[in-house]
Amino acid sequence: MLPLQLIDSFLLNYNIGQALLLVFILTTVGALPLKSRRILGVNAVVFGLIFLLTPQSLAKPHYMFLGIALLIVGPILYVTGNR
């Protein structure tokens, strides 16, 4: 378990949009070995909603556009996935 001061000192250098983008990339890379488009689609939709609901005072506006793109791509990935 990481100490709270280490996490806090890491997050002080970045805004919340950059931290969320890092978590999105890590969860996507973590889901790749499962070889399931449905899981990647759900991941994209969830992070799309998170990026859209993040206040613009905490993150730059281009993260909102990333959220819109993920909300478009996510359902497409989910529907094209095998059962």
Contacts in CASP RR format, 6 or more apart in sequence:
PFRMAT RR
TARGET T0000
AUTHOR 0000-0000-0000
METHOD contacts of the structure
MODEL  1
MLPLQLIDSFLLNYNIGQALLLVFILTTVGALPLKSRRILGVNAVVFGLI
FLLTPQSLAKPHYMFLGIALLIVGPILYVTGNR
11 19 0 8 1.000
15 58 0 8 1.000
15 59 0 8 1.000
15 60 0 8 1.000
16 54 0 8 1.000
16 58 0 8 1.000
16 59 0 8 1.000
17 51 0 8 1.000
17 54 0 8 1.000
17 58 0 8 1.000
17 59 0 8 1.000
17 60 0 8 1.000
17 63 0 8 1.000
20 47 0 8 1.000
20 50 0 8 1.000
20 51 0 8 1.000
20 54 0 8 1.000
20 59 0 8 1.000
20 63 0 8 1.000
21 63 0 8 1.000
21 66 0 8 1.000
23 47 0 8 1.000
24 43 0 8 1.000
24 47 0 8 1.000
27 43 0 8 1.000
27 47 0 8 1.000
28 40 0 8 1.000
28 43 0 8 1.000
31 39 0 8 1.000
31 40 0 8 1.000
31 43 0 8 1.000
32 40 0 8 1.000
36 81 0 8 1.000
36 82 0 8 1.000
37 77 0 8 1.000
37 78 0 8 1.000
37 80 0 8 1.000
37 81 0 8 1.000
37 82 0 8 1.000
38 77 0 8 1.000
38 78 0 8 1.000
38 81 0 8 1.000
38 82 0 8 1.000
40 74 0 8 1.000
40 77 0 8 1.000
41 73 0 8 1.000
41 74 0 8 1.000
41 75 0 8 1.000
41 77 0 8 1.000
41 78 0 8 1.000
42 74 0 8 1.000
42 78 0 8 1.000
44 70 0 8 1.000
44 71 0 8 1.000
44 73 0 8 1.000
44 74 0 8 1.000
44 77 0 8 1.000
45 70 0 8 1.000
45 71 0 8 1.000
45 74 0 8 1.000
45 75 0 8 1.000
45 78 0 8 1.000
47 67 0 8 1.000
47 70 0 8 1.000
48 66 0 8 1.000
48 67 0 8 1.000
48 68 0 8 1.000
48 70 0 8 1.000
48 71 0 8 1.000
49 67 0 8 1.000
49 71 0 8 1.000
50 67 0 8 1.000
51 59 0 8 1.000
51 63 0 8 1.000
51 64 0 8 1.000
51 66 0 8 1.000
51 67 0 8 1.000
51 70 0 8 1.000
52 64 0 8 1.000
52 67 0 8 1.000
52 68 0 8 1.000
52 71 0 8 1.000
54 63 0 8 1.000
54 64 0 8 1.000
56 64 0 8 1.000
END
